[in-house]
Amino acid sequence: MAKIAWGKKVSKDFKAKVIAICDMLGCDPSHLMSAMAFETGESFSPTIQNGKSGATGLIQFMPNTAKGLGTSIDKLLAMTAEEQLDVVERHLKPFKNRMKSLSDVYMTILLPSAVGKPEAKALFVSPAKAYVQNKGLDVNKDGIVTKGEAASKVQLKLNRGLSTTFCG
């Protein structure tokens, strides 16, 4: 089986499923693994939750997103990581063959309307509520979170995930 970022942190079945999903969707499995590493604090836990937003799981599904995918936060919490990957796949399917970069994979999670847009695309601008909620992604602290800035946090996870400690 191919080596991917963070492959040593997950089960063999999880890794195989991520590779299969990414093959079908036309994206790099290391990119999806790095986005999940970022969203779960490197735990890859299907039960990790954001106490403020209620976002849950491998890609931090919001309650309305879960509902739109035919599930719920409670159902997500009851799933294994491998089972939750089926919901991740459903979420990503509309972006098949459009996730050409790490930032595009991450945008499917953060702000789907930004998939395919330039790295300089402004996603969140101060003082908007969305900016306040995502100001930690504003790398240069200029009051604007660009697609590239947001993805830079995931790039750090990709770099770490490709290290000999985690790549497998």
Buried (B, 14 or more C-beta within 10 A) or exposed (E): EEEBBBBBBBEEEBBBBBBEBBEEBEBBBBBBBBBBBBBBEBBBBBBBBEEEEBBBBBBBBBBEBBEEBEBBBEBBBEBEBBEBBBBBBEBBEEBEEBBBBBBBBBBBBBBBEBBBBEBEBBBBBBEEEEBEEBEEBBEEEEBBBBBBBBBBBBBEBBEBBBEEEBBB
